[in-house]
Amino acid sequence: MITLLQTDEVAVEQMKQMIVPDSVQKAQLAQAINEISHLKEVDFQSLISTFAEEAIWVLLKIALALAIYMVGKWVTNWVLRIMDRAFARHSVDVSLAKFLRGLVRIVMIILVVLAAVQTLGVNTTSFIAIFASAGVAVGMALSGTLQNFAGGVILLLLRPYRVGDFICAQGQSGTVEEIGIFSTKLRTGDNRIIYVPNSGISTSIVDNYSQPELRRVDWTVTISYGDDVDVAREAILEMLGADARVLRTPAEPVVVVSNLGDSAVELKVRAWTANDNYWGLFFDMNELMYKELPKRGINFPFPQMDVHVKQN
């Protein structure tokens, strides 16, 4: 019993110690508020001063970076205008001019942006290292695209064909409309657009039908066995000689027997003409020989079969 009473007395004393009078609590609260207000006032003023200084410095750097960017952009446009005038004066190929112009523009813009970022205090070395690493990864992922880019550079430098040429490459034929960085745009005779990757064209055989000034036109004419070859030759040479598009150089037109077939004698006809007149001469002479040779007693054979019936 005594022990319990002593325990209660100890608990009461502890509770009395925990209870703080109102006057003491008010004094402590006022002191805490005063200290906090004084501390906040001092820190706030220092913060405002530091922020103002930093803000002015940042604004100055931003203004300088913008000025560098605007000046760099003006210099880029000025360089591009000089390049355009130089290309026009020296009659540089349109495709090559566009490629070089675009390449110089991209390089100069990257340099201007790096200079502006450097002005802002950013360490561009880290950016360059990141871009280089990313470039290696992207290059490995886009190896085919990079091959097309390299092929485009080779085509623009070596120029095996130009815009407007009729070519045959990678099994596709058409008129070159654009030599891009990654592909060549062809327009076919039936007005289809075909994009051929530059990597394939740069490493394969390309037939350029438009580059030479003169071309030889070949015809194959079949006549029946028993027809006079000399008469056929004379008639064909007469038709060729009457056409102003047929040239006498680098060689005179010729008509020779090229093959003795199963049911016909094949004549090979050859004549030279200007490149622009190739198809016109070819089609016109086909029609003319079909109309005129029968008038000279020359017949055009066709495959036939003789059937013999035996009766027992």
Contacts in CASP RR format, 6 or more apart in sequence:
PFRMAT RR
TARGET T0000
AUTHOR 0000-0000-0000
METHOD contacts of the structure
MODEL  1
MITLLQTDEVAVEQMKQMIVPDSVQKAQLAQAINEISHLKEVDFQSLIST
FAEEAIWVLLKIALALAIYMVGKWVTNWVLRIMDRAFARHSVDVSLAKFL
RGLVRIVMIILVVLAAVQTLGVNTTSFIAIFASAGVAVGMALSGTLQNFA
GGVILLLLRPYRVGDFICAQGQSGTVEEIGIFSTKLRTGDNRIIYVPNSG
ISTSIVDNYSQPELRRVDWTVTISYGDDVDVAREAILEMLGADARVLRTP
AEPVVVVSNLGDSAVELKVRAWTANDNYWGLFFDMNELMYKELPKRGINF
PFPQMDVHVKQN
20 28 0 8 1.000
61 119 0 8 1.000
61 120 0 8 1.000
61 121 0 8 1.000
62 120 0 8 1.000
64 119 0 8 1.000
65 116 0 8 1.000
65 117 0 8 1.000
65 119 0 8 1.000
65 120 0 8 1.000
66 116 0 8 1.000
68 112 0 8 1.000
68 115 0 8 1.000
68 116 0 8 1.000
68 119 0 8 1.000
69 112 0 8 1.000
69 113 0 8 1.000
69 116 0 8 1.000
72 108 0 8 1.000
72 112 0 8 1.000
72 115 0 8 1.000
73 109 0 8 1.000
73 112 0 8 1.000
75 108 0 8 1.000
75 112 0 8 1.000
76 105 0 8 1.000
76 108 0 8 1.000
76 109 0 8 1.000
76 112 0 8 1.000
79 104 0 8 1.000
79 108 0 8 1.000
80 101 0 8 1.000
80 104 0 8 1.000
80 105 0 8 1.000
83 97 0 8 1.000
83 100 0 8 1.000
83 101 0 8 1.000
83 104 0 8 1.000
84 97 0 8 1.000
84 101 0 8 1.000
86 92 0 8 1.000
87 97 0 8 1.000
87 100 0 8 1.000
87 101 0 8 1.000
93 156 0 8 1.000
93 159 0 8 1.000
93 162 0 8 1.000
93 163 0 8 1.000
94 163 0 8 1.000
95 156 0 8 1.000
95 162 0 8 1.000
95 163 0 8 1.000
95 178 0 8 1.000
95 179 0 8 1.000
95 180 0 8 1.000
96 156 0 8 1.000
96 157 0 8 1.000
96 159 0 8 1.000
99 152 0 8 1.000
99 153 0 8 1.000
99 156 0 8 1.000
99 179 0 8 1.000
99 180 0 8 1.000
99 181 0 8 1.000
114 124 0 8 1.000
114 127 0 8 1.000
114 128 0 8 1.000
117 124 0 8 1.000
117 127 0 8 1.000
118 124 0 8 1.000
139 146 0 8 1.000
144 199 0 8 1.000
145 182 0 8 1.000
147 199 0 8 1.000
148 181 0 8 1.000
148 182 0 8 1.000
148 183 0 8 1.000
148 197 0 8 1.000
148 198 0 8 1.000
148 199 0 8 1.000
149 181 0 8 1.000
149 182 0 8 1.000
149 198 0 8 1.000
150 199 0 8 1.000
150 202 0 8 1.000
151 198 0 8 1.000
151 199 0 8 1.000
151 200 0 8 1.000
151 201 0 8 1.000
151 202 0 8 1.000
151 203 0 8 1.000
152 179 0 8 1.000
152 180 0 8 1.000
152 181 0 8 1.000
152 182 0 8 1.000
152 198 0 8 1.000
152 202 0 8 1.000
153 181 0 8 1.000
154 198 0 8 1.000
154 202 0 8 1.000
155 161 0 8 1.000
155 179 0 8 1.000
155 184 0 8 1.000
155 198 0 8 1.000
155 201 0 8 1.000
155 202 0 8 1.000
156 179 0 8 1.000
160 206 0 8 1.000
160 208 0 8 1.000
161 167 0 8 1.000
161 176 0 8 1.000
161 179 0 8 1.000
161 206 0 8 1.000
161 208 0 8 1.000
161 210 0 8 1.000
161 211 0 8 1.000
162 176 0 8 1.000
162 179 0 8 1.000
163 176 0 8 1.000
163 177 0 8 1.000
163 178 0 8 1.000
163 179 0 8 1.000
164 175 0 8 1.000
164 176 0 8 1.000
164 177 0 8 1.000
164 210 0 8 1.000
165 175 0 8 1.000
165 176 0 8 1.000
165 208 0 8 1.000
165 209 0 8 1.000
165 210 0 8 1.000
165 211 0 8 1.000
166 173 0 8 1.000
166 174 0 8 1.000
166 175 0 8 1.000
166 176 0 8 1.000
166 208 0 8 1.000
166 209 0 8 1.000
166 210 0 8 1.000
167 173 0 8 1.000
167 174 0 8 1.000
167 176 0 8 1.000
167 186 0 8 1.000
167 206 0 8 1.000
167 207 0 8 1.000
167 208 0 8 1.000
167 209 0 8 1.000
167 210 0 8 1.000
168 174 0 8 1.000
168 206 0 8 1.000
168 207 0 8 1.000
168 209 0 8 1.000
169 184 0 8 1.000
169 196 0 8 1.000
169 200 0 8 1.000
169 201 0 8 1.000
169 204 0 8 1.000
169 205 0 8 1.000
169 206 0 8 1.000
169 207 0 8 1.000
170 196 0 8 1.000
170 197 0 8 1.000
170 200 0 8 1.000
170 201 0 8 1.000
170 204 0 8 1.000
172 186 0 8 1.000
172 188 0 8 1.000
172 194 0 8 1.000
172 196 0 8 1.000
173 186 0 8 1.000
173 188 0 8 1.000
174 186 0 8 1.000
174 187 0 8 1.000
174 188 0 8 1.000
174 189 0 8 1.000
174 194 0 8 1.000
175 186 0 8 1.000
175 187 0 8 1.000
175 188 0 8 1.000
175 189 0 8 1.000
176 184 0 8 1.000
176 185 0 8 1.000
176 186 0 8 1.000
177 185 0 8 1.000
177 186 0 8 1.000
177 187 0 8 1.000
177 193 0 8 1.000
178 184 0 8 1.000
178 185 0 8 1.000
179 185 0 8 1.000
180 198 0 8 1.000
181 198 0 8 1.000
182 197 0 8 1.000
182 198 0 8 1.000
183 195 0 8 1.000
183 196 0 8 1.000
183 197 0 8 1.000
183 198 0 8 1.000
184 195 0 8 1.000
184 196 0 8 1.000
184 198 0 8 1.000
184 201 0 8 1.000
185 193 0 8 1.000
185 194 0 8 1.000
185 195 0 8 1.000
186 193 0 8 1.000
186 194 0 8 1.000
186 195 0 8 1.000
186 196 0 8 1.000
187 193 0 8 1.000
187 194 0 8 1.000
188 194 0 8 1.000
209 215 0 8 1.000
209 275 0 8 1.000
209 278 0 8 1.000
210 275 0 8 1.000
212 275 0 8 1.000
213 274 0 8 1.000
213 275 0 8 1.000
214 247 0 8 1.000
214 250 0 8 1.000
214 272 0 8 1.000
214 273 0 8 1.000
214 274 0 8 1.000
214 275 0 8 1.000
215 272 0 8 1.000
215 273 0 8 1.000
215 274 0 8 1.000
215 275 0 8 1.000
215 278 0 8 1.000
216 251 0 8 1.000
216 270 0 8 1.000
216 271 0 8 1.000
216 272 0 8 1.000
217 270 0 8 1.000
217 271 0 8 1.000
217 272 0 8 1.000
217 273 0 8 1.000
217 278 0 8 1.000
217 281 0 8 1.000
217 282 0 8 1.000
217 285 0 8 1.000
218 268 0 8 1.000
218 269 0 8 1.000
218 270 0 8 1.000
219 268 0 8 1.000
219 269 0 8 1.000
219 270 0 8 1.000
219 282 0 8 1.000
219 285 0 8 1.000
219 286 0 8 1.000
219 289 0 8 1.000
220 258 0 8 1.000
220 266 0 8 1.000
220 267 0 8 1.000
220 268 0 8 1.000
220 269 0 8 1.000
221 232 0 8 1.000
221 236 0 8 1.000
221 266 0 8 1.000
221 267 0 8 1.000
221 269 0 8 1.000
221 289 0 8 1.000
221 293 0 8 1.000
222 264 0 8 1.000
222 265 0 8 1.000
222 266 0 8 1.000
222 267 0 8 1.000
222 300 0 8 1.000
222 301 0 8 1.000
223 229 0 8 1.000
223 232 0 8 1.000
223 264 0 8 1.000
223 265 0 8 1.000
223 267 0 8 1.000
223 293 0 8 1.000
223 298 0 8 1.000
223 299 0 8 1.000
223 300 0 8 1.000
223 301 0 8 1.000
224 264 0 8 1.000
224 265 0 8 1.000
224 298 0 8 1.000
224 299 0 8 1.000
224 300 0 8 1.000
224 301 0 8 1.000
225 263 0 8 1.000
225 264 0 8 1.000
225 265 0 8 1.000
225 301 0 8 1.000
227 265 0 8 1.000
227 297 0 8 1.000
227 298 0 8 1.000
227 299 0 8 1.000
228 298 0 8 1.000
229 257 0 8 1.000
229 265 0 8 1.000
229 267 0 8 1.000
231 296 0 8 1.000
231 297 0 8 1.000
231 298 0 8 1.000
232 255 0 8 1.000
232 267 0 8 1.000
232 293 0 8 1.000
232 296 0 8 1.000
232 298 0 8 1.000
233 255 0 8 1.000
233 267 0 8 1.000
235 292 0 8 1.000
235 293 0 8 1.000
235 296 0 8 1.000
235 298 0 8 1.000
236 255 0 8 1.000
236 267 0 8 1.000
236 269 0 8 1.000
236 289 0 8 1.000
236 293 0 8 1.000
237 253 0 8 1.000
237 255 0 8 1.000
239 285 0 8 1.000
239 288 0 8 1.000
239 289 0 8 1.000
239 292 0 8 1.000
240 246 0 8 1.000
240 253 0 8 1.000
240 269 0 8 1.000
240 271 0 8 1.000
240 285 0 8 1.000
241 253 0 8 1.000
243 281 0 8 1.000
243 284 0 8 1.000
243 285 0 8 1.000
245 273 0 8 1.000
245 274 0 8 1.000
245 277 0 8 1.000
245 280 0 8 1.000
245 281 0 8 1.000
246 253 0 8 1.000
246 271 0 8 1.000
246 272 0 8 1.000
246 273 0 8 1.000
246 281 0 8 1.000
247 271 0 8 1.000
247 272 0 8 1.000
247 273 0 8 1.000
247 274 0 8 1.000
248 272 0 8 1.000
249 272 0 8 1.000
250 272 0 8 1.000
251 270 0 8 1.000
251 272 0 8 1.000
253 269 0 8 1.000
253 270 0 8 1.000
253 271 0 8 1.000
253 272 0 8 1.000
254 269 0 8 1.000
254 270 0 8 1.000
254 271 0 8 1.000
255 267 0 8 1.000
255 268 0 8 1.000
255 269 0 8 1.000
256 267 0 8 1.000
256 268 0 8 1.000
257 265 0 8 1.000
257 266 0 8 1.000
257 267 0 8 1.000
257 268 0 8 1.000
258 266 0 8 1.000
258 267 0 8 1.000
258 268 0 8 1.000
259 265 0 8 1.000
259 266 0 8 1.000
260 266 0 8 1.000
263 301 0 8 1.000
263 302 0 8 1.000
263 303 0 8 1.000
263 304 0 8 1.000
264 301 0 8 1.000
269 285 0 8 1.000
271 281 0 8 1.000
273 281 0 8 1.000
290 300 0 8 1.000
293 300 0 8 1.000
294 300 0 8 1.000
END
